[in-house]
Amino acid sequence: MARKRRYQFADTAQQIVGGFLLAGPFVVTEEVWMLASEMTGWHAIATAVLVAIIGYGALYQADDDRDPESEAEVAGLPLRFLSLLGVAFGSVALLALLLNAPASFLSGTGTAGQVATTLKVISVGAIFSVVGAATADSVF
């Protein structure tokens, strides 16, 4: 039987550390920006869904200490899972903006194109960030 562990702000803090640790290299890599510029909207959506699947699996399938049914929920989803997704996507987005990556990698692109490509980069970087965030949440 799974041990009941209540969600606390410290869990999100641990997720943030892991998420930022793995998000950084993908925000500043030209290849990721080139890849994202060639992705369609459907690719970005599929990538975001993959992030959610990986995150859920890492939190509740790979870790026997957690039971999603016993955790606090928002709109029927476990709060820990929502926090994980927020960290995964948010850490990449924040780093991209803080480092001015869209202007660096997409200087010849208009604002709408920069926004669209940046959203795609966020979905790509979140694949790796979610792993770091879930791992940090499970380890500490």
PLY file of the C-alpha trace (Angstrom):
ply
format ascii 1.0
element vertex 140
property float x
property float y
property float z
element edge 139
property int vertex1
property int vertex2
end_header
0.00 0.00 0.00
1.25 3.47 -0.83
2.41 5.66 1.98
0.41 8.90 2.12
2.63 11.92 1.73
0.95 15.32 1.70
1.93 17.86 -0.92
3.87 20.80 0.52
5.48 23.94 -0.92
8.87 22.29 -0.33
7.90 19.76 -3.01
7.52 22.56 -5.54
10.82 24.07 -4.43
12.52 20.74 -5.12
10.80 20.53 -8.50
12.05 24.03 -9.35
15.66 23.09 -8.62
15.47 19.98 -10.81
13.50 21.71 -13.54
15.87 24.64 -13.90
18.89 22.37 -13.76
17.84 20.50 -16.88
16.06 23.34 -18.69
19.08 25.59 -19.07
21.07 23.73 -21.70
18.05 23.45 -24.02
17.20 27.14 -23.89
20.66 28.22 -25.08
21.21 25.58 -27.77
20.85 26.77 -31.36
19.83 23.31 -32.53
16.75 23.37 -30.32
15.69 26.72 -31.77
16.25 25.46 -35.32
14.27 22.30 -34.56
11.43 24.32 -33.05
11.28 26.65 -36.04
10.57 23.60 -38.26
7.93 22.11 -35.96
4.24 22.54 -36.71
1.65 23.45 -34.11
0.63 19.78 -33.96
4.20 18.79 -33.14
4.23 21.29 -30.28
0.91 20.01 -28.92
2.06 16.39 -29.17
5.27 17.33 -27.38
3.33 19.05 -24.59
1.13 15.96 -24.19
4.29 13.84 -24.02
5.58 16.09 -21.21
2.36 15.47 -19.25
2.59 11.71 -19.79
6.24 11.59 -18.73
5.51 13.75 -15.69
2.55 11.68 -14.55
4.46 8.46 -15.08
7.48 9.74 -13.18
5.37 10.90 -10.25
2.88 8.08 -9.91
4.02 5.04 -11.87
7.74 5.04 -11.09
7.30 6.01 -7.42
5.29 3.64 -5.23
5.20 6.16 -2.38
2.56 8.29 -4.10
-1.09 7.66 -4.79
-2.72 10.27 -7.03
-6.12 9.40 -5.55
-5.04 10.49 -2.07
-3.47 13.82 -3.03
-5.02 17.27 -3.01
-6.68 18.06 -6.34
-7.47 21.04 -8.51
-10.07 20.44 -11.24
-9.70 16.69 -10.69
-5.91 16.68 -11.20
-3.38 16.11 -8.40
-1.84 19.37 -7.21
1.65 17.83 -7.25
1.20 16.95 -10.95
-0.03 20.45 -11.82
2.92 21.92 -9.94
5.27 19.66 -11.89
3.84 20.78 -15.22
4.01 24.42 -14.17
7.66 24.02 -13.25
8.52 22.03 -16.40
7.06 24.58 -18.80
7.66 27.62 -16.61
11.35 27.03 -16.02
12.05 26.84 -19.76
9.89 29.89 -20.49
11.47 31.96 -17.73
15.01 31.09 -18.78
14.24 31.82 -22.43
12.96 35.27 -21.51
15.65 36.07 -18.94
18.41 35.12 -21.38
16.68 36.94 -24.26
16.99 33.76 -26.30
14.21 34.52 -28.82
15.96 37.72 -29.92
19.31 35.95 -30.03
18.21 32.98 -32.12
15.34 34.52 -34.10
16.62 38.01 -34.87
15.33 37.99 -38.46
11.87 36.80 -37.46
8.85 38.97 -36.71
7.25 39.10 -33.28
4.51 36.57 -34.08
7.09 34.13 -35.44
9.28 34.61 -32.39
6.36 33.91 -30.06
5.31 30.80 -32.00
8.85 29.39 -32.12
9.46 30.21 -28.46
6.33 28.27 -27.47
7.66 25.31 -29.44
11.06 25.60 -27.75
9.27 25.61 -24.39
7.53 22.34 -25.27
10.83 20.75 -26.35
12.75 21.95 -23.29
9.93 20.87 -20.99
10.54 17.23 -21.99
13.85 17.36 -20.18
12.83 19.80 -17.47
9.94 17.56 -16.36
12.37 14.68 -15.82
14.61 16.84 -13.64
11.67 18.24 -11.69
10.08 14.83 -11.09
13.40 13.31 -10.10
14.13 16.09 -7.61
10.62 15.75 -6.16
11.12 11.99 -5.71
14.66 12.06 -4.35
14.44 14.79 -1.72
0 1
1 2
2 3
3 4
4 5
5 6
6 7
7 8
8 9
9 10
10 11
11 12
12 13
13 14
14 15
15 16
16 17
17 18
18 19
19 20
20 21
21 22
22 23
23 24
24 25
25 26
26 27
27 28
28 29
29 30
30 31
31 32
32 33
33 34
34 35
35 36
36 37
37 38
38 39
39 40
40 41
41 42
42 43
43 44
44 45
45 46
46 47
47 48
48 49
49 50
50 51
51 52
52 53
53 54
54 55
55 56
56 57
57 58
58 59
59 60
60 61
61 62
62 63
63 64
64 65
65 66
66 67
67 68
68 69
69 70
70 71
71 72
72 73
73 74
74 75
75 76
76 77
77 78
78 79
79 80
80 81
81 82
82 83
83 84
84 85
85 86
86 87
87 88
88 89
89 90
90 91
91 92
92 93
93 94
94 95
95 96
96 97
97 98
98 99
99 100
100 101
101 102
102 103
103 104
104 105
105 106
106 107
107 108
108 109
109 110
110 111
111 112
112 113
113 114
114 115
115 116
116 117
117 118
118 119
119 120
120 121
121 122
122 123
123 124
124 125
125 126
126 127
127 128
128 129
129 130
130 131
131 132
132 133
133 134
134 135
135 136
136 137
137 138
138 139
